[in-house]
Amino acid sequence: MELTDAELQHVEDHWRVGTPFAVELALNVGLKFAVDELEAELIREALNQTKWNRKRAAALLHMPRSTLLSKIAEHHIDPVELLL
């Protein structure tokens, strides 16, 4: 399922694990999409908290740095978007 930019922004603005919105999202777009969105959001947050220090972000997420780098590429996470 492809979401519009406005729909993606709504997801980012309202995504919280365990909230009715998160459950509704998973039920409407599927578990895989919801899990992927959560994973990307957690990676963005870790990168924000560490000012894009990937080694520290990986440690926060309890994953190897190489895995984090793969997931950054997979989710098309751009350092410019995080620094705005």
Biotite code that builds the C-alpha atoms (Angstrom):
import biotite.structure as struc

atoms = struc.array([
    struc.Atom([0.000, 0.000, 0.000], chain_id="A", res_id=1, res_name="MET", atom_name="CA", element="C"),
    struc.Atom([1.380, 3.388, -0.992], chain_id="A", res_id=2, res_name="GLU", atom_name="CA", element="C"),
    struc.Atom([0.616, 6.373, 1.245], chain_id="A", res_id=3, res_name="LEU", atom_name="CA", element="C"),
    struc.Atom([0.569, 9.999, 0.156], chain_id="A", res_id=4, res_name="THR", atom_name="CA", element="C"),
    struc.Atom([2.997, 12.499, 1.679], chain_id="A", res_id=5, res_name="ASP", atom_name="CA", element="C"),
    struc.Atom([0.168, 13.916, 3.797], chain_id="A", res_id=6, res_name="ALA", atom_name="CA", element="C"),
    struc.Atom([-0.728, 10.441, 5.069], chain_id="A", res_id=7, res_name="GLU", atom_name="CA", element="C"),
    struc.Atom([2.917, 9.705, 5.894], chain_id="A", res_id=8, res_name="LEU", atom_name="CA", element="C"),
    struc.Atom([3.167, 12.991, 7.786], chain_id="A", res_id=9, res_name="GLN", atom_name="CA", element="C"),
    struc.Atom([0.026, 12.059, 9.732], chain_id="A", res_id=10, res_name="HIS", atom_name="CA", element="C"),
    struc.Atom([1.665, 8.738, 10.649], chain_id="A", res_id=11, res_name="VAL", atom_name="CA", element="C"),
    struc.Atom([4.820, 10.517, 11.842], chain_id="A", res_id=12, res_name="GLU", atom_name="CA", element="C"),
    struc.Atom([2.796, 13.034, 13.855], chain_id="A", res_id=13, res_name="ASP", atom_name="CA", element="C"),
    struc.Atom([0.622, 10.443, 15.580], chain_id="A", res_id=14, res_name="HIS", atom_name="CA", element="C"),
    struc.Atom([2.655, 7.232, 15.753], chain_id="A", res_id=15, res_name="TRP", atom_name="CA", element="C"),
    struc.Atom([2.980, 5.928, 19.287], chain_id="A", res_id=16, res_name="ARG", atom_name="CA", element="C"),
    struc.Atom([3.266, 2.239, 20.061], chain_id="A", res_id=17, res_name="VAL", atom_name="CA", element="C"),
    struc.Atom([0.222, 0.878, 21.841], chain_id="A", res_id=18, res_name="GLY", atom_name="CA", element="C"),
    struc.Atom([-2.047, 3.802, 21.036], chain_id="A", res_id=19, res_name="THR", atom_name="CA", element="C"),
    struc.Atom([-5.320, 3.319, 19.207], chain_id="A", res_id=20, res_name="PRO", atom_name="CA", element="C"),
    struc.Atom([-3.768, 5.099, 16.214], chain_id="A", res_id=21, res_name="PHE", atom_name="CA", element="C"),
    struc.Atom([-0.872, 2.621, 16.059], chain_id="A", res_id=22, res_name="ALA", atom_name="CA", element="C"),
    struc.Atom([-3.252, -0.320, 16.255], chain_id="A", res_id=23, res_name="VAL", atom_name="CA", element="C"),
    struc.Atom([-5.537, 1.235, 13.643], chain_id="A", res_id=24, res_name="GLU", atom_name="CA", element="C"),
    struc.Atom([-2.558, 1.822, 11.347], chain_id="A", res_id=25, res_name="LEU", atom_name="CA", element="C"),
    struc.Atom([-1.424, -1.794, 11.635], chain_id="A", res_id=26, res_name="ALA", atom_name="CA", element="C"),
    struc.Atom([-4.925, -3.053, 10.934], chain_id="A", res_id=27, res_name="LEU", atom_name="CA", element="C"),
    struc.Atom([-5.408, -0.744, 7.937], chain_id="A", res_id=28, res_name="ASN", atom_name="CA", element="C"),
    struc.Atom([-2.061, -1.017, 6.187], chain_id="A", res_id=29, res_name="VAL", atom_name="CA", element="C"),
    struc.Atom([-0.754, -4.301, 7.506], chain_id="A", res_id=30, res_name="GLY", atom_name="CA", element="C"),
    struc.Atom([1.612, -5.412, 10.197], chain_id="A", res_id=31, res_name="LEU", atom_name="CA", element="C"),
    struc.Atom([4.744, -5.390, 8.009], chain_id="A", res_id=32, res_name="LYS", atom_name="CA", element="C"),
    struc.Atom([4.219, -1.753, 6.992], chain_id="A", res_id=33, res_name="PHE", atom_name="CA", element="C"),
    struc.Atom([3.495, -0.713, 10.576], chain_id="A", res_id=34, res_name="ALA", atom_name="CA", element="C"),
    struc.Atom([6.596, -2.532, 11.877], chain_id="A", res_id=35, res_name="VAL", atom_name="CA", element="C"),
    struc.Atom([8.741, -0.984, 9.132], chain_id="A", res_id=36, res_name="ASP", atom_name="CA", element="C"),
    struc.Atom([7.456, 2.487, 10.040], chain_id="A", res_id=37, res_name="GLU", atom_name="CA", element="C"),
    struc.Atom([8.160, 1.895, 13.725], chain_id="A", res_id=38, res_name="LEU", atom_name="CA", element="C"),
    struc.Atom([11.662, 0.636, 12.963], chain_id="A", res_id=39, res_name="GLU", atom_name="CA", element="C"),
    struc.Atom([12.424, 3.698, 10.813], chain_id="A", res_id=40, res_name="ALA", atom_name="CA", element="C"),
    struc.Atom([11.077, 6.038, 13.488], chain_id="A", res_id=41, res_name="GLU", atom_name="CA", element="C"),
    struc.Atom([13.180, 4.397, 16.213], chain_id="A", res_id=42, res_name="LEU", atom_name="CA", element="C"),
    struc.Atom([16.282, 4.683, 14.034], chain_id="A", res_id=43, res_name="ILE", atom_name="CA", element="C"),
    struc.Atom([15.547, 8.360, 13.318], chain_id="A", res_id=44, res_name="ARG", atom_name="CA", element="C"),
    struc.Atom([15.089, 9.041, 17.032], chain_id="A", res_id=45, res_name="GLU", atom_name="CA", element="C"),
    struc.Atom([18.346, 7.283, 17.955], chain_id="A", res_id=46, res_name="ALA", atom_name="CA", element="C"),
    struc.Atom([20.184, 9.241, 15.256], chain_id="A", res_id=47, res_name="LEU", atom_name="CA", element="C"),
    struc.Atom([18.637, 12.501, 16.487], chain_id="A", res_id=48, res_name="ASN", atom_name="CA", element="C"),
    struc.Atom([19.620, 11.776, 20.084], chain_id="A", res_id=49, res_name="GLN", atom_name="CA", element="C"),
    struc.Atom([23.208, 11.003, 19.083], chain_id="A", res_id=50, res_name="THR", atom_name="CA", element="C"),
    struc.Atom([23.517, 13.844, 16.556], chain_id="A", res_id=51, res_name="LYS", atom_name="CA", element="C"),
    struc.Atom([23.951, 11.259, 13.775], chain_id="A", res_id=52, res_name="TRP", atom_name="CA", element="C"),
    struc.Atom([26.702, 9.325, 15.573], chain_id="A", res_id=53, res_name="ASN", atom_name="CA", element="C"),
    struc.Atom([25.974, 5.926, 14.068], chain_id="A", res_id=54, res_name="ARG", atom_name="CA", element="C"),
    struc.Atom([28.120, 3.964, 16.524], chain_id="A", res_id=55, res_name="LYS", atom_name="CA", element="C"),
    struc.Atom([26.267, 5.449, 19.514], chain_id="A", res_id=56, res_name="ARG", atom_name="CA", element="C"),
    struc.Atom([22.886, 5.146, 17.763], chain_id="A", res_id=57, res_name="ALA", atom_name="CA", element="C"),
    struc.Atom([23.549, 1.460, 17.102], chain_id="A", res_id=58, res_name="ALA", atom_name="CA", element="C"),
    struc.Atom([24.439, 0.970, 20.769], chain_id="A", res_id=59, res_name="ALA", atom_name="CA", element="C"),
    struc.Atom([21.187, 2.691, 21.818], chain_id="A", res_id=60, res_name="LEU", atom_name="CA", element="C"),
    struc.Atom([19.260, 0.332, 19.560], chain_id="A", res_id=61, res_name="LEU", atom_name="CA", element="C"),
    struc.Atom([21.236, -2.744, 20.715], chain_id="A", res_id=62, res_name="HIS", atom_name="CA", element="C"),
    struc.Atom([22.307, -3.643, 17.201], chain_id="A", res_id=63, res_name="MET", atom_name="CA", element="C"),
    struc.Atom([25.604, -3.871, 15.343], chain_id="A", res_id=64, res_name="PRO", atom_name="CA", element="C"),
    struc.Atom([26.688, -0.705, 13.545], chain_id="A", res_id=65, res_name="ARG", atom_name="CA", element="C"),
    struc.Atom([26.692, -2.610, 10.234], chain_id="A", res_id=66, res_name="SER", atom_name="CA", element="C"),
    struc.Atom([23.024, -3.532, 10.740], chain_id="A", res_id=67, res_name="THR", atom_name="CA", element="C"),
    struc.Atom([22.157, 0.074, 11.505], chain_id="A", res_id=68, res_name="LEU", atom_name="CA", element="C"),
    struc.Atom([23.914, 1.229, 8.328], chain_id="A", res_id=69, res_name="LEU", atom_name="CA", element="C"),
    struc.Atom([21.932, -1.312, 6.291], chain_id="A", res_id=70, res_name="SER", atom_name="CA", element="C"),
    struc.Atom([18.665, -0.181, 7.852], chain_id="A", res_id=71, res_name="LYS", atom_name="CA", element="C"),
    struc.Atom([19.473, 3.503, 7.269], chain_id="A", res_id=72, res_name="ILE", atom_name="CA", element="C"),
    struc.Atom([19.900, 2.681, 3.578], chain_id="A", res_id=73, res_name="ALA", atom_name="CA", element="C"),
    struc.Atom([16.815, 0.421, 3.522], chain_id="A", res_id=74, res_name="GLU", atom_name="CA", element="C"),
    struc.Atom([14.611, 3.157, 5.013], chain_id="A", res_id=75, res_name="HIS", atom_name="CA", element="C"),
    struc.Atom([16.225, 5.937, 2.945], chain_id="A", res_id=76, res_name="HIS", atom_name="CA", element="C"),
    struc.Atom([17.018, 7.944, 6.064], chain_id="A", res_id=77, res_name="ILE", atom_name="CA", element="C"),
    struc.Atom([18.819, 11.134, 5.155], chain_id="A", res_id=78, res_name="ASP", atom_name="CA", element="C"),
    struc.Atom([20.942, 13.047, 7.681], chain_id="A", res_id=79, res_name="PRO", atom_name="CA", element="C"),
    struc.Atom([19.650, 16.347, 6.277], chain_id="A", res_id=80, res_name="VAL", atom_name="CA", element="C"),
    struc.Atom([16.039, 15.489, 7.200], chain_id="A", res_id=81, res_name="GLU", atom_name="CA", element="C"),
    struc.Atom([17.084, 14.785, 10.782], chain_id="A", res_id=82, res_name="LEU", atom_name="CA", element="C"),
    struc.Atom([18.983, 18.008, 11.238], chain_id="A", res_id=83, res_name="LEU", atom_name="CA", element="C"),
    struc.Atom([16.090, 20.271, 10.176], chain_id="A", res_id=84, res_name="LEU", atom_name="CA", element="C"),
])
